[in-house]
Amino acid sequence: MTVAEQVISVFTGVRGYLDDVELTEIKKFEHEILEKIKNEKNEILSTIQTTGKLEKEVEDSLIQIIQEYKKAKK
């Protein structure tokens, strides 16, 4: 797992996006959200990787894609 992927994984946990995910489903959630980001918003990963930061604009895009993913899973 790249540093950028780790940042996203930690972000989802710290910001509460995993609070309603069953413990046994967290690994699957993590894998699927990272795949969605790679396929739809790869610039999130590349920006985190190159800058080493989670800038506000990137954070907003990340929140949006996580929320879209969670809404689709319901």
C-alpha distances in whole Angstrom, upper triangle without the diagonal:
4,7,8,6,7,10,11,10,12,15,15,16,18,20,21,20,19,22,24,21,22,20,20,18,16,13,14,15,11,10,14,13,10,12,15,14,13,16,18,17,15,17,15,12,14,16,13,12,15,17,15,17,17,20,23,23,19,19,22,20,17,20,22,19,18,22,23,20,22,25,25,24,27
4,5,5,6,9,10,11,12,14,16,17,18,20,22,20,20,24,25,23,24,23,23,21,18,16,17,17,13,13,15,14,11,13,16,13,12,16,18,16,13,14,13,9,10,13,10,8,12,14,12,14,14,18,20,20,17,17,20,19,16,19,21,19,19,22,23,21,23,26,26,25,29
4,5,5,6,9,10,10,12,14,16,16,18,20,19,19,23,25,23,25,23,24,22,19,17,19,18,14,15,17,15,12,15,17,14,14,18,19,16,14,14,12,9,10,11,8,7,10,11,9,11,12,15,18,19,15,15,19,18,15,18,21,19,18,22,23,22,23,26,27,26,29
4,5,5,6,9,10,10,13,15,15,16,19,17,18,21,23,22,24,23,23,21,18,17,18,17,13,14,15,13,10,13,14,11,11,15,15,13,11,11,8,6,8,8,5,5,9,10,8,9,9,12,15,15,12,12,15,14,12,15,17,15,15,19,20,19,20,24,24,24,27
4,5,5,6,9,10,11,13,14,15,17,15,16,19,21,19,21,19,20,18,15,13,14,13,9,10,12,10,7,10,12,10,10,13,15,13,11,12,10,7,10,11,9,9,13,14,12,12,12,15,17,17,13,13,16,15,12,14,16,14,13,17,18,16,18,21,21,21,24
4,5,5,6,8,10,11,12,14,16,15,15,18,20,18,20,18,19,17,14,13,15,14,10,11,14,12,10,13,15,13,13,17,18,16,14,15,13,10,13,14,10,10,14,15,12,12,12,16,18,18,15,14,17,17,13,15,18,16,15,18,20,18,19,23,23,22,25
4,5,5,6,9,10,10,12,14,14,14,17,20,19,21,20,21,19,15,15,17,15,12,13,15,13,11,14,15,13,14,17,18,15,14,14,11,9,12,12,8,9,13,12,9,9,8,12,14,15,12,11,14,14,11,13,16,15,14,17,19,18,19,22,23,22,25
4,5,5,6,9,10,10,12,11,12,15,17,16,19,18,19,17,13,13,14,12,9,11,12,9,8,12,12,10,12,15,15,13,12,13,9,8,12,12,9,11,14,14,12,11,9,12,14,14,11,9,12,12,8,10,13,11,10,13,15,14,15,18,19,19,21
4,5,5,7,9,10,11,10,10,13,15,13,16,14,16,14,10,10,12,10,6,9,11,9,8,12,13,12,13,16,17,15,15,16,13,12,15,16,13,14,17,17,15,14,13,16,17,18,14,13,15,15,11,12,15,13,11,14,16,14,15,18,19,18,20
4,6,5,6,8,10,10,10,13,16,14,17,15,17,16,12,12,15,13,10,13,15,12,12,16,16,15,17,20,20,18,18,18,15,14,17,16,13,15,18,17,14,13,12,15,16,18,15,13,16,16,12,13,16,15,13,16,18,17,17,20,21,20,22
4,5,5,6,8,8,10,12,15,15,17,17,19,17,13,14,16,13,11,14,15,12,12,16,16,14,16,19,18,16,16,17,13,13,16,15,12,15,18,16,14,12,10,13,13,15,12,9,12,13,9,9,13,13,10,13,16,15,15,18,20,19,21
4,6,5,6,5,6,9,12,11,14,14,16,14,10,12,13,10,9,12,12,10,11,14,14,13,16,18,17,16,17,18,14,14,18,17,15,17,20,19,17,16,13,15,15,16,14,11,13,13,9,9,12,11,8,10,13,12,11,15,17,16,17
4,6,5,6,5,7,11,10,13,12,14,13,10,12,14,11,10,14,15,12,13,17,17,16,19,21,21,20,20,21,17,17,21,20,17,19,23,22,19,17,15,18,18,19,17,14,16,17,13,12,15,15,11,13,16,15,14,17,19,17,19
4,5,8,8,9,13,13,16,15,18,17,13,15,17,15,13,17,18,15,16,20,20,18,21,24,23,21,21,22,18,18,21,20,17,19,22,21,18,16,14,16,16,18,16,13,15,17,13,12,16,16,13,15,18,17,16,19,21,20,21
4,6,8,9,12,13,16,16,19,17,14,17,18,15,14,17,18,15,16,19,18,17,20,23,21,19,21,21,17,18,21,20,17,20,23,21,19,16,13,15,14,16,15,11,12,14,11,9,13,14,11,12,15,15,14,16,19,18,19
4,5,5,8,10,13,13,16,15,12,15,16,13,13,17,17,14,17,20,19,18,21,23,22,21,22,23,19,20,24,23,20,23,26,24,22,20,17,19,18,19,18,14,15,16,13,11,14,15,11,11,15,14,12,15,18,16,17
4,6,7,8,11,12,15,13,10,13,14,10,11,14,14,11,14,16,15,15,19,20,19,18,20,21,17,18,22,21,19,22,25,24,22,20,17,19,18,19,17,13,14,15,11,9,12,12,8,8,12,11,9,12,14,13,14
4,6,5,8,9,11,9,7,10,11,8,9,13,13,11,14,17,16,17,19,21,21,20,21,23,19,20,23,23,21,23,26,26,23,22,19,21,21,22,19,17,17,18,14,13,15,14,10,11,14,12,10,13,15,13,14
4,6,8,9,12,11,10,13,14,12,13,16,16,15,18,20,20,20,23,25,24,24,25,26,23,23,27,26,24,26,29,29,26,24,21,24,23,24,22,19,19,20,17,15,17,17,13,13,16,15,12,15,17,15,15
4,6,9,12,10,10,14,14,11,13,16,16,15,18,20,19,20,23,24,24,24,26,27,24,25,28,28,26,28,32,31,29,27,24,26,25,25,24,21,21,21,18,16,17,17,13,13,15,13,10,12,14,12,11
4,6,8,6,6,10,10,8,10,13,13,13,16,17,17,19,21,22,22,23,24,26,23,23,27,27,25,27,30,30,28,26,24,26,25,26,24,21,21,21,18,16,18,16,13,13,15,13,10,13,14,11,11
4,5,5,6,10,10,10,12,14,15,15,18,19,20,21,24,25,25,26,27,29,26,26,29,30,28,29,33,33,30,29,27,29,29,29,27,24,25,25,21,20,21,20,16,17,18,16,13,16,17,13,13
4,5,5,8,10,10,12,14,15,16,18,20,20,22,24,25,26,26,27,29,26,25,29,30,27,28,32,32,29,28,26,29,29,30,27,25,26,25,22,21,23,21,18,19,21,18,16,19,19,16,17
4,6,7,8,10,11,13,14,16,17,19,20,22,23,24,26,26,27,29,27,25,29,30,28,29,32,33,30,30,28,31,31,31,29,26,28,27,23,23,24,22,19,20,21,18,16,19,19,16,17
4,6,5,6,9,10,11,12,14,15,16,18,20,21,22,23,24,26,24,23,26,28,26,26,30,31,28,28,26,28,28,29,26,24,25,23,20,20,21,19,15,17,18,14,13,16,16,12,14
4,5,5,6,9,10,10,12,14,15,16,18,20,21,21,21,24,21,20,24,25,22,23,27,27,25,24,22,25,25,26,23,21,22,21,18,17,19,17,14,16,17,14,12,16,16,13,15
4,5,5,6,9,10,11,12,14,16,17,18,20,20,20,23,20,19,22,24,21,22,26,26,24,24,22,25,26,26,23,21,23,22,18,19,20,18,15,17,18,15,15,18,18,15,18
4,5,5,6,9,10,11,12,14,15,16,18,19,19,22,20,19,22,24,22,23,26,27,26,25,23,26,27,26,23,22,23,21,18,18,19,16,14,16,16,13,13,16,15,12,15
4,5,5,6,8,10,10,12,14,15,16,17,17,20,18,17,21,22,20,21,25,26,24,23,21,23,23,23,20,18,19,18,15,15,16,13,10,12,13,9,9,13,12,10,13
4,6,5,6,9,10,11,12,14,15,15,15,18,15,14,18,19,17,18,22,22,20,20,18,21,21,21,18,17,18,17,13,14,16,13,10,13,14,11,12,15,15,13,16
4,6,5,6,9,10,11,12,14,15,14,17,16,14,17,19,18,18,22,23,21,21,20,23,23,23,19,19,20,18,15,16,17,14,12,15,15,12,13,17,16,14,17
4,5,5,6,9,10,10,12,13,14,17,15,14,18,20,19,19,23,24,23,23,20,23,23,22,19,18,19,17,14,15,15,12,10,13,12,9,11,14,12,11,14
4,5,5,6,9,10,10,11,12,14,12,12,16,17,16,17,20,21,20,19,17,19,19,18,15,14,15,13,10,11,12,8,7,10,10,7,9,12,12,11,14
4,5,5,6,9,10,10,9,12,10,9,13,15,13,14,17,19,18,17,16,18,19,18,15,14,16,13,10,13,13,10,10,13,13,11,13,16,15,15,18
4,5,5,6,8,10,9,13,12,11,14,16,16,16,19,21,20,20,19,21,22,20,17,17,18,15,13,15,15,11,11,15,14,11,14,16,15,14,18
4,5,5,6,8,9,12,11,11,14,16,16,17,20,21,21,20,18,20,20,18,15,15,16,12,11,13,12,8,9,12,10,8,11,13,12,13,16
4,5,5,5,6,8,7,8,11,12,12,14,16,17,17,17,15,16,17,15,12,12,13,10,8,11,11,7,9,12,11,10,13,15,14,15,19
4,6,6,4,8,8,7,10,12,13,13,15,17,17,18,16,18,19,17,14,15,16,13,12,15,14,11,13,16,15,13,16,19,17,18,22
4,6,6,10,11,11,12,15,16,16,18,20,21,21,19,20,21,19,16,17,17,14,13,16,15,11,13,16,14,13,16,18,16,17,21
4,6,9,9,11,12,14,15,17,18,20,21,20,18,19,19,16,14,15,15,11,11,13,12,9,12,14,12,11,15,16,15,17,20
4,5,6,8,9,10,12,14,15,16,17,16,14,15,15,13,10,12,12,8,9,12,11,8,11,14,12,12,16,17,17,18,21
4,5,5,6,9,10,11,12,14,15,15,14,15,16,14,11,13,14,11,10,14,14,11,14,17,16,15,18,20,19,21,24
4,5,5,6,8,10,10,12,13,13,12,12,14,11,9,12,13,10,10,14,14,12,15,17,17,17,20,22,22,23,26
4,6,5,6,9,10,11,11,11,9,10,11,9,6,8,10,7,7,11,11,10,12,15,15,15,18,20,20,21,24
4,6,5,6,9,10,10,11,10,12,14,13,9,11,13,11,10,13,14,13,14,17,17,17,19,22,22,22,25
4,6,5,6,8,10,11,11,12,15,13,10,13,15,13,12,16,17,15,17,20,20,20,23,25,25,26,29
4,5,5,6,8,8,8,9,12,10,8,11,13,11,11,15,16,15,17,20,20,21,23,25,25,27,29
4,6,5,5,5,6,8,11,11,8,10,13,12,11,14,16,15,16,19,20,20,22,25,25,26,29
4,6,5,8,9,12,15,15,12,13,17,15,14,18,19,18,19,22,23,22,24,27,27,28,31
4,6,8,10,12,15,15,12,15,18,17,16,20,21,20,21,25,25,25,27,30,30,31,34
4,5,8,9,13,13,11,13,16,16,16,19,20,20,21,24,25,25,27,30,30,31,34
4,7,9,13,14,12,13,16,16,15,18,20,20,20,23,25,25,26,29,30,30,33
4,6,9,11,9,10,13,14,13,15,18,18,18,21,23,23,24,27,28,29,31
4,7,8,6,6,10,11,10,12,14,15,15,17,19,20,21,23,25,25,28
4,6,5,6,9,10,10,12,14,15,16,18,20,21,22,24,26,27,29
4,5,5,6,9,10,10,12,14,15,16,18,20,21,22,24,26,27
4,5,5,6,9,10,11,13,14,16,17,19,20,21,23,25,26
4,5,5,6,9,10,11,12,14,15,17,18,20,21,23,25
4,5,5,6,9,10,10,12,14,15,16,18,20,21,23
4,5,5,6,9,10,11,12,14,15,16,18,20,22
4,5,5,6,9,10,11,12,14,15,17,19,21
4,5,5,6,9,10,11,12,14,15,17,19
4,6,5,6,9,10,11,12,14,15,17
4,6,5,6,9,10,11,12,14,16
4,5,5,6,9,10,11,12,15
4,5,5,6,9,10,11,13
4,5,5,6,9,10,11
4,6,5,6,9,10
4,5,5,6,9
4,5,5,7
4,5,6
4,6
4
